[in-house]
């Protein structure tokens, strides 16, 4: 009678390998033969979040083990002990969001930096916006230009209709919205020509705008704010924000309009009720509020003023949290990465790029590009991107002793993941890229 096992070529019986056995003794065993407890033990010894992420992507069972064992959460707590107890359950997505924010803030605070700059406009560019890996620049000539934030390469160009002069703009993944003194213009990201221009004279002397689909809020010289609905393509409401010109605007996620003024006050209005909720004031008036930035996660409003002060108010209490004079001159722009509650980028007339702490207003670092401006490029088709070194200066350094050619004024800045784009009222654009300190 033949043996129950199959026979090898020599005729001897070869026993069948039982499932789940042989991981330690038999050759040819697979990871699938390991039970959940063994896999959990193996995964818990990984000390790199990317290794855990790769393992979780192998198959559904591995992902289930890593997820149910809260290994991502435990690794996060291991690296951030102070965060333990702040959240009872951290998902893989939340873990990586926190990790990305930590790395971003750490890069801004301590990591090395380098700058890339190129001639981007025929005359000049005074404003920039950065979102979703793209940069939009303009104001100063009759075009807007879109660039890759990663490679700095040209992507598209948009023509301002009827020789109008833009005063502000913003964009998202689908469209670009521009403001002239009396019109709203809309472009599709894929088309160079404007697909819509608002008609009539619903507002005059528009000075600034803020866009959050489907609304555009326009701040005007007479102190009023006009809300323009993108779907109906008409003005849906008007607010009296100030008795002086509205200099800057921000829209919050909970339908609040925040507007700065030349008198140094910031008005808060509720789009839902149409009521003006309050006015934020500075202890250092008279000054003009030149820029606004809202942090959704912490409900804080940040502002830069004409006297070089950076300001922070709590939107829930309408009370100031801190006011610091971080620059001897006008601050034109304040901005932070959405989701970041640690750092704030600040730039202005003295040309120093500053990173300050959102919680205290203290200056973390001051940066300059340690090189002259780029040579003129013959055409955009031969775009020359030059890499420039960045050096750190002491926050208490006498900025006036540094040559002006090394610190051109920063007319606008926008923050992305480990990047800041700046314009300087001239025809070139600059992208500052930061790296983690350990790299």
Residue pairs with C-beta under 8 A, 6 or more apart in sequence:
3 13
4 13
5 13
5 14
5 15
5 16
6 13
6 14
6 16
7 13
7 14
8 14
17 26
19 33
20 33
20 35
21 33
22 28
22 29
22 33
23 29
23 33
23 34
23 38
31 39
34 42
36 61
36 65
39 62
39 65
40 65
40 69
43 52
43 55
43 62
43 65
43 66
43 69
43 71
44 69
44 71
44 74
46 52
46 55
46 71
46 75
47 75
49 72
49 75
49 76
49 95
49 96
49 99
52 66
52 71
52 72
52 75
53 92
53 96
55 62
55 66
56 62
56 63
56 66
56 67
56 92
57 63
66 72
66 92
67 91
67 92
70 89
70 90
72 90
72 91
72 92
72 95
72 96
73 89
73 90
73 95
75 95
76 83
76 90
76 95
76 98
76 99
77 83
77 84
80 98
80 102
83 98
87 94
90 98
97 339
100 417
101 337
101 339
101 340
101 341
101 342
103 418
103 436
104 337
104 340
104 343
104 417
104 418
105 340
105 342
105 343
106 436
106 437
107 418
107 434
107 435
107 436
107 437
108 342
108 343
108 345
108 355
108 364
108 365
108 418
108 434
109 342
109 343
109 355
109 364
109 365
110 437
111 418
111 434
111 435
111 436
111 437
111 439
112 390
112 434
112 435
112 437
113 367
113 390
113 432
113 433
113 434
113 435
114 387
114 388
114 389
114 390
114 432
114 433
115 369
115 387
115 388
115 389
115 390
115 430
115 431
115 432
115 433
116 152
116 385
116 386
116 387
116 388
116 430
116 431
116 433
117 369
117 373
117 374
117 385
117 386
117 388
117 428
117 429
117 430
117 431
118 152
118 374
118 377
118 383
118 384
118 385
118 386
118 428
118 429
119 374
119 376
119 377
119 383
119 384
119 427
119 428
120 137
120 145
120 147
120 427
120 428
120 429
121 137
121 138
121 140
121 141
121 143
121 145
121 427
121 429
122 141
122 143
122 427
123 140
123 141
123 427
124 140
124 141
124 425
124 426
124 427
125 137
125 138
125 139
125 140
125 141
125 145
125 423
125 425
125 426
125 427
125 428
125 429
126 139
126 140
126 411
126 412
126 423
126 425
127 137
127 138
127 139
127 168
127 169
127 411
127 412
127 423
128 135
128 136
128 137
128 412
128 413
128 414
128 421
128 422
128 423
128 429
129 135
129 136
129 137
129 169
129 170
129 171
129 414
130 136
130 149
130 414
130 415
130 416
130 419
130 421
131 171
131 172
131 173
131 416
132 172
132 173
133 148
133 149
133 150
133 416
134 146
134 147
134 148
134 149
134 155
134 171
135 146
135 147
135 148
135 149
135 414
135 421
135 429
135 431
136 144
136 145
136 146
136 147
136 169
136 170
136 171
136 176
137 144
137 145
137 147
137 421
137 423
137 429
138 144
138 145
138 166
138 169
139 166
139 167
139 168
139 169
140 425
142 159
142 160
142 163
142 165
143 157
143 158
143 159
143 160
144 157
144 158
144 160
144 166
144 169
144 176
144 178
144 187
145 154
145 156
145 157
145 158
146 154
146 155
146 156
146 157
146 158
146 171
146 189
147 153
147 154
147 155
147 429
148 155
149 416
149 419
149 421
149 431
152 385
152 429
152 431
153 383
153 385
154 380
154 383
156 189
156 190
156 192
157 192
158 176
158 178
158 187
158 192
158 193
158 194
159 192
159 193
159 194
160 166
160 178
160 180
160 185
160 194
161 185
161 193
161 194
161 197
162 197
164 180
164 183
164 185
165 180
165 181
166 178
166 179
166 180
166 185
167 179
167 180
167 181
167 206
167 207
167 208
168 178
168 179
168 206
168 207
168 208
168 209
169 176
169 177
169 178
169 179
169 209
170 176
170 177
170 209
170 210
170 211
171 177
171 189
171 211
172 211
172 213
173 189
174 188
174 189
175 186
175 187
175 188
175 189
175 213
176 186
176 187
176 188
176 189
177 184
177 185
177 186
177 209
177 211
177 216
177 230
178 184
178 185
178 186
178 187
178 194
179 185
179 206
179 208
179 209
179 216
179 218
180 206
181 204
181 205
181 206
182 201
182 203
182 204
182 205
182 206
183 197
183 198
184 196
184 197
184 198
184 216
184 218
184 228
185 194
185 196
185 197
185 198
186 194
186 195
186 196
186 197
186 230
187 193
187 194
187 195
188 195
196 233
198 228
198 233
202 226
202 228
202 234
202 235
203 218
203 220
203 224
203 226
203 235
204 220
204 221
204 222
205 220
205 221
205 222
206 218
206 219
206 220
206 221
206 226
207 219
207 220
207 221
207 245
207 246
207 247
208 218
208 219
208 246
208 247
208 248
208 249
209 216
209 217
209 218
209 219
209 249
210 216
210 217
210 249
210 250
210 251
210 257
211 217
211 251
212 251
213 230
214 229
214 230
214 231
215 227
215 228
215 229
215 230
215 236
215 251
215 271
216 227
216 228
216 230
217 225
217 226
217 227
217 228
217 249
217 251
217 257
217 259
218 225
218 226
218 227
218 228
218 249
219 225
219 241
219 245
219 246
219 247
219 248
219 249
219 259
220 226
220 245
220 246
221 245
221 246
222 245
223 240
223 241
223 242
223 243
223 244
223 245
223 246
223 261
224 238
224 239
224 240
224 241
224 246
225 238
225 239
225 240
225 241
225 246
225 249
225 257
225 259
225 269
226 235
226 237
226 238
227 235
227 236
227 237
227 238
227 239
227 257
227 271
228 234
228 235
228 236
229 235
229 236
237 271
237 274
239 257
239 269
239 274
239 276
240 276
241 257
241 259
241 261
241 267
241 269
241 276
242 259
242 261
242 263
242 265
242 267
243 263
244 261
244 262
244 263
245 261
245 262
246 259
246 260
246 261
247 260
247 261
247 262
247 288
247 289
247 290
248 259
248 260
248 289
248 290
248 291
248 292
248 303
249 257
249 258
249 259
249 260
249 292
250 257
250 258
250 259
250 292
250 293
250 294
250 301
251 257
251 258
251 294
252 258
252 294
252 296
252 315
253 296
255 270
255 271
255 272
256 268
256 269
256 270
256 271
256 277
256 315
257 267
257 268
257 269
257 270
257 271
258 266
258 267
258 268
258 292
258 294
258 301
258 315
259 266
259 267
259 269
259 292
260 266
260 288
260 289
260 290
260 291
260 292
260 303
261 267
261 288
261 289
262 288
262 289
263 285
263 286
263 288
264 281
264 282
264 284
264 285
264 286
264 287
264 288
264 289
264 305
265 279
265 280
265 281
265 282
265 285
265 289
266 279
266 280
266 281
266 289
266 292
266 301
266 303
266 313
267 276
267 278
267 279
267 280
268 276
268 277
268 278
268 279
268 280
268 315
268 318
269 275
269 276
269 277
270 276
270 277
277 318
278 318
280 301
280 313
280 318
280 320
281 320
282 289
282 305
282 309
282 311
282 320
282 323
283 320
283 323
284 305
284 307
284 309
284 323
284 325
287 305
287 306
287 307
287 309
288 305
288 306
289 303
289 304
289 305
289 311
290 303
290 304
290 305
290 306
290 330
290 331
290 332
290 333
290 348
291 303
291 304
291 331
291 332
291 333
291 334
291 335
292 301
292 302
292 303
292 334
293 301
293 302
293 303
293 334
293 335
293 336
293 344
294 300
294 301
294 302
294 315
295 301
295 302
295 336
295 340
295 341
295 358
296 338
296 339
297 339
297 341
298 341
298 358
299 314
299 315
299 316
300 312
300 313
300 314
300 315
300 321
300 358
301 312
301 313
301 315
302 310
302 311
302 312
302 334
302 336
302 344
302 358
303 310
303 311
303 312
303 313
303 334
304 310
304 311
304 331
304 332
304 333
304 334
304 346
304 348
305 311
305 330
305 331
306 330
306 331
307 325
307 330
308 325
308 326
308 327
308 328
308 329
308 330
308 331
308 348
309 323
309 324
309 325
309 326
309 331
310 323
310 324
310 325
310 326
310 331
310 334
310 344
310 346
310 356
310 361
311 320
311 322
311 323
312 320
312 321
312 322
312 323
312 358
312 361
313 319
313 320
313 321
314 321
322 360
322 361
323 361
324 356
324 361
324 362
324 363
326 346
326 354
326 356
326 361
326 363
327 346
327 348
327 349
327 350
327 352
327 354
328 350
328 399
329 348
329 349
329 350
330 348
330 349
331 346
331 347
331 348
332 347
332 348
332 349
332 409
332 410
332 411
332 412
333 345
333 346
333 347
333 348
333 410
333 411
333 412
333 413
333 414
334 344
334 345
334 346
335 344
335 345
335 413
335 414
335 415
335 420
336 343
336 344
336 345
336 358
336 415
337 343
337 415
337 416
337 417
340 358
340 415
341 358
341 359
342 357
342 358
342 359
343 355
343 356
343 357
343 358
343 364
344 355
344 356
344 357
344 358
345 353
345 354
345 355
345 413
345 415
345 420
346 353
346 354
346 355
346 356
346 413
347 353
347 354
347 410
347 412
347 413
347 422
348 409
348 410
349 409
349 410
350 399
350 407
350 409
351 368
351 399
351 404
351 406
351 407
351 408
351 409
351 410
351 424
352 366
352 367
352 368
352 393
352 399
352 407
352 410
353 366
353 367
353 368
353 410
353 413
353 420
353 422
353 432
354 363
354 364
354 365
354 366
354 367
354 395
355 363
355 364
355 365
355 366
355 367
356 362
356 363
356 364
357 363
357 364
363 395
365 392
365 395
366 392
366 393
366 394
366 395
366 397
367 390
367 391
367 392
367 393
367 432
368 390
368 391
368 393
368 402
368 406
368 407
369 388
369 389
369 390
369 406
369 430
370 388
370 389
370 390
370 391
370 406
371 388
371 389
371 406
372 405
372 406
373 405
373 408
373 426
373 428
374 384
374 386
374 428
375 384
377 383
377 384
390 432
393 399
393 402
399 407
408 424
408 425
408 426
409 424
409 425
410 422
410 423
410 424
411 423
411 424
411 425
412 422
412 423
413 420
413 421
413 422
413 423
414 420
414 421
418 433
418 434
418 435
419 431
419 432
419 433
419 434
420 431
420 432
420 434
421 429
421 430
421 431
421 432
422 429
422 430
422 431
422 432
423 429
423 430
424 430
